[in-house]
Amino acid sequence: MRRASNFDIIFFRSILGISVLVLLIAAGLYAYLGTFSRYGGDDYCEAAQIRTSSPLAAAFNRYFSEYWPRATMRYSNLLFVGLSESLGRYNMQITMPLMVLLWFAGCVWSFHELRMLLRVNWSLGIDLFLGLTFGFFCLRQAPDLFQTVYWRSAMMTHFAPLVFGLFLFAFVMWQARRASENKSISLLIYILIFAATIVIAGFSEPPTTTMLTVIPLLMIAVWFLEKSPAKRIHLVLLASVLAGAFLGLLAMLLSPATASAAQEKTLNIVSLLTTSFLYSYQFIVDSLKTQPLPIFVTLLIPLILVWLYEQTPSAPLSSEQRRIIVITLIVAPILAWVLISAGFSPSVYGQSFPVERARYLARALLIAVFMLEGALIGLLLGQYRFQRNPSLAQSVVTILFVVIAIGYPLRTAANMFTIDLPQYRTRAEKWDVRDAQIRAMKSEGARDLVVPFLSKEIIQDLGDHSGYRLNRCASVLYGVDSILALPIKK
C-alpha cells in the first residue's frame, strides 16, 4: 500500500485551505446580501407593535389575542423583533447579515462538537470545511432564499430557530463530551438548556415538532447502545431539551390563537400522519428532480474528502464497524423522511402543503443526510486501494475534489455577485428613496402622505388605501396620520 508523503499531506491541506477560503467568500456574500434587507409586509406591523409598547408586552398581547389569523401562538417572535429594533434605524441591515454569520458559525461549531463527541480523528480544518459546506448548501438550495433569510417577518419564524437551534445542539454536545471526560455538569447547565429550548420552541411549530420526534429517538439510542459511565448524564441532557420542547409546544397549543383556529378544523391523527408522510415523500422526490446537481455535489464532496483522508495509513475497519456503517446508510434516509414529516405536520394541519419558506428545515435535513451518506460511502470505499498506479488514481480524485469543492462555491459566488447582488441593491435603493421622501414630507409638516408603490412580487408592499393593514402600521411607524402607496405613472 502506498503511504502518504509529506507532500501529499501538505497538498491536501492546501486544497482544503483554499476550499475554506472560497466558502468564506460565499458566506460573506450571503451575509452582504442581508445589508439590503428593508421593511416589507408584516415587518411594518411587527415593528409598530414594538414601537408602541415593550417587546414583552407586544408578545404578551399578540399571544393572548383571539383575532385569527393576525394573532399567533408563537411567543418568541416579537421578542426577537424587539431585540432587532433595539439596534436602531438600520437594524434590518444589521440583523440579517448577523443571522447569516451566526448560521455559518453554528454549523461549524456543531460539526466540531459532533466530531469531538464521536472521537473522530481529523483536524479542525475539516470541521471548518464541512460546517461551511453544510451551511453553504442549505442557503444555496433554500426553496425561497429571500423570504427565508432576508425578510425578517419570515426569517424569525423559519430561519432564526434553526440558527439558535444549531447553537443549542452544539452546546448540548459540548456538555455531553465534558460528561464523557468525567467532568461534572451543574444544575444551572440543565436549567439553561431547558430555558433556551423553550425560547427556541416559541419561534414556530415545525422545529419544535421535529425536536419532539428526534430527541426521544436519540434517548432510545443512548439507552440501548451507550455503555459509558456518562450515559445517565447524556440522557438527562436530552431530557432537558425534550422537556423544553414539550412545554414550548404545549404553550403554543394552549394559546387563544390556536383555540380560535381549531374551531374551524377537525383533527384526524391518522389523516394528519399519512398526509405528512406523503408530503414529505413528495418533497424529497421533488428535491431530487429540481436540484439534482446541488444534491449530487452535496453527496460527492464528503465522499471524496473522506476517501482522500482514508488514503493515509490507518487501521482497517472491523466487520462490526462495517455493519454499523451499512445499517446507518439504510436507516439515515428513513430517519430523514420521519423528521421531515414531523416538521411538515403543523403545515398539514394548518394550511396543507408547506409554503416554500417553511421547507427550509426539510431541505437542511435532506442535505445533512446526503452529506452523511457521502461520508459513509467514502469511508467504505477508502478501505479499497487501487492496485495499479494508485498515485494516478489519487491525483484524478484530488482534481475532481478541487473542481467540485472549489469550483462550485466559486461559481455560485460569481452568480450572486453578478445576478443577485444588483437585484437586491436595486430593491433597497428604491425603498431608501421612498423612505427619504416620507421623512422629508413629515419634516415639512405633512400628515397624510402619498408615496410611490414599489412591488409585491416578493413580499407585500404598502397599498392604495389608508385603511389597509400595512398602511396603518407604516403610518404608526413613521408617526403620520396616513400613508398611501400608488403606482408611478410613466
GUFIDREN-46882 format. One line per 8 residues: number of its first residue (from 1); for each residue x, y, z of C-alpha. Coordinates in nm, 3 decimals, m for minus. Last residue first. Layout:
residues N
NUM> X Y Z; ...
//
This chain:
residues 490
490> m4.492 5.661 m1.668; m4.735 5.691 m1.380; m4.581 5.571 m1.054; m4.803 5.319 m0.881; m4.969 5.450 m0.563; m4.874 5.394 m0.197; m5.098 5.575 0.051; m4.987 5.673 0.402
482> m5.195 5.806 0.688; m5.180 6.011 1.011; m4.801 6.030 1.049; m4.554 5.889 1.307; m4.337 5.686 1.069; m4.406 5.354 1.242; m4.767 5.442 1.312; m4.821 5.534 0.946
474> m4.647 5.213 0.844; m4.881 5.004 1.060; m5.190 5.170 0.912; m5.053 5.119 0.562; m4.978 4.754 0.632; m5.334 4.691 0.749; m5.505 4.869 0.459; m5.723 5.151 0.590
466> m5.512 5.416 0.413; m5.595 5.287 0.066; m5.352 5.228 m0.222; m5.140 4.960 m0.058; m4.800 4.931 0.112; m4.590 4.642 m0.014; m4.641 4.266 0.013; m4.342 4.040 m0.041
458> m4.155 3.912 m0.348; m4.358 4.036 m0.647; m4.542 4.299 m0.442; m4.361 4.600 m0.586; m4.277 4.962 m0.502; m4.578 5.190 m0.474; m4.468 5.552 m0.475; m4.576 5.777 m0.185
450> m4.888 5.972 m0.088; m4.875 6.110 0.265; m5.137 6.242 0.504; m4.959 6.425 0.789; m4.737 6.673 0.604; m4.542 6.907 0.835; m4.231 6.964 0.626; m4.042 6.712 0.841
442> m4.308 6.454 0.755; m4.263 6.517 0.385; m3.885 6.472 0.419; m3.921 6.153 0.624; m4.160 6.003 0.370; m3.938 6.102 0.076; m3.629 5.954 0.246; m3.815 5.626 0.297
434> m3.922 5.631 m0.067; m3.562 5.672 m0.185; m3.445 5.405 0.060; m3.703 5.158 m0.071; m3.592 5.217 m0.429; m3.228 5.174 m0.327; m3.305 4.850 m0.142; m3.480 4.698 m0.443
426> m3.190 4.796 m0.670; m2.929 4.656 m0.430; m3.105 4.321 m0.401; m3.131 4.291 m0.779; m2.769 4.400 m0.836; m2.645 4.149 m0.574; m2.842 3.853 m0.704; m2.713 3.846 m1.062
418> m2.342 3.940 m1.093; m2.221 3.891 m0.736; m2.451 3.601 m0.656; m2.356 3.434 m0.983; m1.985 3.471 m0.902; m2.041 3.330 m0.553; m2.222 3.029 m0.701; m1.935 2.968 m0.944
410> m1.685 2.991 m0.659; m1.896 2.752 m0.450; m1.890 2.501 m0.740; m1.526 2.547 m0.843; m1.365 2.496 m0.502; m1.524 2.178 m0.369; m1.622 2.045 m0.711; m1.321 2.118 m0.931
402> m1.072 2.067 m0.648; m1.234 1.738 m0.547; m1.218 1.615 m0.906; m0.850 1.708 m0.918; m0.794 1.511 m0.599; m0.977 1.209 m0.742; m0.754 1.217 m1.050; m0.439 1.252 m0.837
394> m0.543 0.961 m0.613; m0.598 0.739 m0.913; m0.264 0.840 m1.064; m0.079 0.770 m0.739; m0.254 0.431 m0.703; m0.091 0.312 m1.029; m0.230 m0.037 m1.035; m0.353 m0.196 m0.713
386> m0.605 0.074 m0.636; m0.682 0.061 m0.267; m1.009 m0.048 m0.106; m1.082 0.060 0.251; m1.147 0.414 0.132; m1.458 0.290 m0.046; m1.624 0.218 0.287; m1.530 0.553 0.439
378> m1.629 0.736 0.120; m1.970 0.567 0.136; m2.004 0.682 0.497; m1.905 1.041 0.413; m2.143 1.054 0.116; m2.434 0.920 0.320; m2.367 1.174 0.594; m2.355 1.459 0.342
370> m2.678 1.332 0.186; m2.840 1.312 0.531; m2.737 1.666 0.627; m2.864 1.798 0.292; m3.205 1.637 0.348; m3.229 1.776 0.699; m3.143 2.125 0.569; m3.405 2.093 0.294
362> m3.669 1.995 0.550; m3.577 2.289 0.771; m3.605 2.524 0.473; m3.946 2.392 0.372; m4.145 2.662 0.555; m4.007 2.928 0.319; m4.160 2.742 0.025; m4.511 2.709 0.164
354> m4.591 2.383 0.341; m4.856 2.160 0.177; m5.197 2.189 0.351; m5.259 2.503 0.553; m5.289 2.443 0.924; m5.283 2.070 0.996; m5.052 1.989 0.706; m4.844 2.293 0.797
346> m4.805 2.166 1.155; m4.720 1.814 1.024; m4.444 1.921 0.785; m4.171 1.920 1.050; m4.271 1.573 1.168; m4.278 1.452 0.808; m3.928 1.592 0.756; m3.818 1.403 1.068
338> m3.967 1.072 0.950; m3.824 1.103 0.599; m3.484 1.193 0.743; m3.499 0.884 0.967; m3.570 0.667 0.661; m3.276 0.826 0.477; m3.046 0.762 0.778; m3.153 0.399 0.842
330> m3.005 0.238 0.530; m2.665 0.407 0.533; m2.659 0.372 0.912; m2.705 m0.005 0.882; m2.420 m0.021 0.630; m2.194 0.184 0.857; m2.278 m0.027 1.162; m2.200 m0.348 0.971
322> m1.869 m0.211 0.851; m1.776 m0.118 1.207; m1.859 m0.470 1.328; m1.653 m0.625 1.046; m1.358 m0.413 1.155; m1.247 m0.116 0.954; m0.882 m0.109 0.854; m0.631 0.073 1.074
314> m0.492 0.387 0.914; m0.218 0.491 0.677; m0.330 0.793 0.469; m0.559 0.708 0.181; m0.853 0.735 0.421; m0.838 1.114 0.407; m0.877 1.102 0.031; m1.183 0.879 0.064
306> m1.326 1.101 0.340; m1.296 1.412 0.123; m1.423 1.234 m0.187; m1.742 1.119 m0.015; m1.781 1.448 0.174; m1.786 1.636 m0.160; m1.990 1.380 m0.357; m2.310 1.386 m0.151
298> m2.360 1.763 m0.161; m2.241 1.763 m0.523; m2.520 1.520 m0.610; m2.770 1.737 m0.420; m2.652 2.051 m0.599; m2.671 1.875 m0.939; m3.012 1.708 m0.897; m3.197 2.010 m0.751
290> m3.537 2.003 m0.928; m3.583 1.626 m0.960; m3.416 1.518 m0.636; m3.591 1.795 m0.446; m3.926 1.694 m0.599; m3.876 1.336 m0.482; m3.791 1.453 m0.130; m4.086 1.694 m0.119
282> m4.327 1.429 m0.247; m4.210 1.188 0.023; m4.255 1.454 0.290; m4.599 1.538 0.154; m4.699 1.172 0.177; m4.555 1.134 0.526; m4.745 1.442 0.643; m5.063 1.322 0.470
274> m5.043 0.985 0.643; m4.975 1.144 0.981; m5.253 1.404 0.963; m5.505 1.157 0.819; m5.439 0.914 1.103; m5.448 1.191 1.365; m5.777 1.339 1.244; m5.816 1.683 1.394
266> m6.124 1.884 1.294; m6.076 2.241 1.184; m6.263 2.573 1.203; m6.275 2.589 1.581; m5.907 2.497 1.587; m5.813 2.841 1.455; m5.965 3.022 1.751; m5.821 2.770 2.000
258> m5.477 2.807 1.845; m5.498 3.186 1.865; m5.614 3.163 2.227; m5.283 2.986 2.314; m5.297 2.637 2.465; m5.130 2.466 2.169; m4.848 2.720 2.165; m4.775 2.676 2.536
250> m4.788 2.298 2.494; m4.537 2.318 2.210; m4.300 2.515 2.430; m4.350 2.279 2.725; m4.273 1.983 2.503; m3.964 2.150 2.355; m3.832 2.241 2.700; m3.896 1.894 2.839
242> m3.726 1.729 2.540; m3.422 1.955 2.564; m3.381 1.880 2.935; m3.441 1.509 2.864; m3.152 1.514 2.619; m2.918 1.646 2.888; m3.062 1.398 3.139; m2.995 1.110 2.899
234> m2.637 1.219 2.845; m2.589 1.245 3.221; m2.714 0.889 3.269; m2.487 0.751 2.996; m2.175 0.920 3.133; m2.044 0.589 3.272; m2.010 0.463 2.911; m2.214 0.175 2.765
226> m2.423 0.358 2.507; m2.635 0.148 2.273; m2.969 0.079 2.443; m3.030 0.396 2.645; m2.837 0.623 2.407; m3.040 0.502 2.108; m3.368 0.539 2.297; m3.270 0.890 2.404
218> m3.179 0.979 2.048; m3.519 0.858 1.926; m3.690 1.056 2.202; m3.494 1.367 2.089; m3.572 1.327 1.716; m3.950 1.349 1.728; m4.006 1.625 1.982; m3.724 1.817 1.815
210> m3.902 1.792 1.478; m4.230 1.903 1.635; m4.048 2.206 1.774; m3.865 2.291 1.453; m4.200 2.281 1.266; m4.403 2.480 1.528; m4.251 2.826 1.521; m4.047 3.076 1.724
202> m4.164 2.956 2.065; m3.963 2.633 2.050; m3.641 2.837 2.053; m3.745 3.012 2.376; m3.846 2.687 2.546; m3.524 2.521 2.429; m3.315 2.801 2.581; m3.494 2.757 2.915
194> m3.432 2.381 2.930; m3.070 2.416 2.820; m3.008 2.688 3.080; m3.180 2.484 3.352; m2.964 2.182 3.268; m2.650 2.397 3.278; m2.752 2.554 3.611; m2.779 2.208 3.765
186> m2.405 2.169 3.715; m2.245 1.916 3.485; m1.942 1.737 3.630; m1.640 1.642 3.422; m1.570 1.271 3.373; m1.445 1.317 3.014; m1.770 1.167 2.885; m1.952 1.438 3.082
178> m1.748 1.704 2.905; m1.845 1.547 2.572; m2.212 1.557 2.670; m2.172 1.923 2.769; m2.020 2.003 2.431; m2.292 1.801 2.257; m2.557 2.007 2.438; m2.381 2.330 2.339
170> m2.357 2.223 1.974; m2.729 2.143 1.956; m2.819 2.468 2.136; m2.600 2.663 1.892; m2.764 2.485 1.600; m3.108 2.556 1.745; m3.030 2.928 1.755; m2.973 2.927 1.381
162> m3.259 2.684 1.320; m3.499 2.893 1.529; m3.388 3.207 1.335; m3.452 3.061 0.989; m3.823 2.968 0.971; m4.013 3.202 1.202; m3.762 3.484 1.257; m3.683 3.477 0.886
154> m4.046 3.510 0.784; m4.102 3.852 0.944; m3.738 3.944 0.887; m3.738 3.907 0.511; m3.377 3.827 0.423; m3.341 3.463 0.528; m3.649 3.259 0.440; m3.826 3.517 0.225
146> m3.518 3.588 0.015; m3.390 3.230 m0.005; m3.713 3.067 m0.115; m3.663 2.689 m0.152; m3.314 2.716 0.006; m3.072 2.510 m0.204; m2.777 2.751 m0.194; m2.860 2.852 0.163
138> m2.850 2.492 0.284; m2.555 2.424 0.053; m2.346 2.697 0.214; m2.423 2.599 0.573; m2.331 2.236 0.505; m2.012 2.333 0.323; m1.917 2.582 0.596; m1.952 2.312 0.860
130> m1.767 2.056 0.648; m1.473 2.290 0.580; m1.440 2.420 0.935; m1.455 2.072 1.083; m1.202 1.961 0.819; m0.969 2.242 0.926; m1.007 2.139 1.291; m0.829 1.817 1.200
122> m0.946 1.457 1.188; m0.962 1.171 1.435; m1.330 1.105 1.500; m1.396 1.085 1.872; m1.776 1.073 1.832; m1.813 1.365 2.075; m1.522 1.551 1.913; m1.671 1.509 1.565
114> m2.014 1.618 1.682; m1.863 1.916 1.863; m1.673 2.029 1.553; m1.968 1.976 1.320; m2.192 2.178 1.554; m1.935 2.458 1.590; m1.902 2.490 1.212; m2.277 2.496 1.153
106> m2.334 2.743 1.436; m2.072 2.980 1.293; m2.233 2.955 0.948; m2.577 3.039 1.086; m2.435 3.311 1.311; m2.291 3.480 1.001; m2.630 3.461 0.831; m2.804 3.597 1.142
98> m2.560 3.888 1.163; m2.611 3.974 0.797; m2.990 3.984 0.858; m2.985 4.181 1.182; m2.753 4.465 1.082; m2.922 4.598 0.767; m3.260 4.545 0.933; m3.149 4.738 1.241
90> m3.051 5.046 1.046; m3.265 5.283 1.250; m3.152 5.142 1.582; m3.016 4.810 1.710; m3.304 4.792 1.960; m3.530 4.701 1.668; m3.359 4.362 1.638; m3.405 4.277 2.006
82> m3.768 4.385 1.983; m3.815 4.176 1.671; m3.670 3.874 1.855; m3.909 3.929 2.144; m4.181 3.966 1.883; m4.106 3.618 1.752; m4.072 3.431 2.082; m4.442 3.376 2.163
74> m4.574 3.187 1.864; m4.945 3.103 1.906; m5.032 3.388 1.675; m5.298 3.651 1.634; m5.326 3.807 1.288; m5.517 3.499 1.163; m5.722 3.495 1.387; m5.839 3.752 1.640
66> m5.818 3.570 1.974; m5.533 3.779 2.115; m5.345 3.628 2.408; m5.022 3.572 2.216; m5.043 3.912 2.049; m5.077 4.094 2.379; m4.796 3.902 2.552; m4.554 3.941 2.260
58> m4.625 4.315 2.247; m4.590 4.346 2.626; m4.255 4.166 2.619; m4.129 4.372 2.326; m4.232 4.696 2.506; m4.514 4.904 2.364; m4.588 5.138 2.073; m4.252 5.087 1.900
50> m4.269 4.708 1.934; m4.613 4.686 1.779; m4.504 4.921 1.501; m4.203 4.699 1.423; m4.432 4.396 1.398; m4.678 4.587 1.181; m4.418 4.719 0.938; m4.232 4.387 0.919
42> m4.562 4.223 0.823; m4.505 4.304 0.456; m4.173 4.473 0.391; m3.911 4.657 0.592; m3.563 4.656 0.438; m3.291 4.400 0.367; m3.001 4.526 0.153; m2.741 4.452 0.422
34> m2.857 4.091 0.410; m2.698 4.045 0.070; m2.365 4.105 0.246; m2.420 3.799 0.466; m2.472 3.576 0.164; m2.165 3.737 0.007; m1.958 3.670 0.319; m2.066 3.306 0.321
26> m1.958 3.276 m0.044; m1.620 3.431 0.041; m1.590 3.201 0.343; m1.663 2.905 0.118; m1.384 3.015 m0.117; m1.141 3.045 0.176; m1.244 2.704 0.312; m1.180 2.547 m0.030
18> m0.839 2.716 m0.049; m0.749 2.573 0.292; m0.868 2.225 0.194; m0.656 2.240 m0.119; m0.356 2.346 0.088; m0.422 2.073 0.344; m0.425 1.811 0.069; m0.102 1.945 m0.080
10> 0.068 1.946 0.261; m0.042 1.586 0.325; 0.060 1.468 m0.022; 0.397 1.646 0.005; 0.461 1.486 0.343; 0.414 1.152 0.173; 0.107 0.928 0.201; 0.200 0.561 0.213
2> 0.130 0.346 m0.091; 0.000 0.000 0.000
//
